[in-house]
Amino acid sequence: MRREGTNPDDVQPEDVLCDFCHQAAWAEDVPCVEGHHGSIICGECLQAAWVAHDRAEKAEDSRQCTMCLEQRDDAIWSGSASDACICGRCIRQAAGALHKSKDWSWTKPDG
């Protein structure tokens, strides 16, 4: 997601916001993982998704994952600030990437 008023010909890192909370910007000192077409999920939203996904039930209808753009009919997680959703596969991949990153001290949550 991009900040309102972002020049599409000159997108800066601070113009790219977490698709799930609309708060964390790519340029801030916040761990983020990028998906397709400039989508991102911040570490805080990823943590919430990780915990909630273990208890989530399969979606009644297929939804397109914001991160991988695939139509998924497994359990998904949606942020509270938007219609964005992330599938279980992307939650696991993003968590693995942040957990292994030497740039962040983010770890996979228990639960």
C-alpha positions, 0 to 999 in steps of 0.5 A: 500500500502506498501513502495517499499522494505518492508520486507513482513515478517517484515512490520512496521507501517511506511511501510504502506502508504495511498493507495490513495495518497501514502504519509501518513504513518500509523506510522505518526501523520496522522489520517488513517482508515484501510480497508481489506488486509492492505489498508488504507486511510488517513484523507486528502484523506478521506476528499477529498473523502467525499466532492467529493462523494456527487457530484459524478455520478454512475460509468459506470462500477463496480469497486472493492473498495480498502477498502472493496474489494466488487464490487461496482456499486455506485459512487466511489472516486479514489485518484490521485496517484493510481488506488485505489478507495473507495465506498460511504459506506466505505467513510461514515464508515471511516468518522464516525470512524475518526469523533468519534475517541478520538485519532484524531480531524478529523471531517466530512467536510461540503459539 
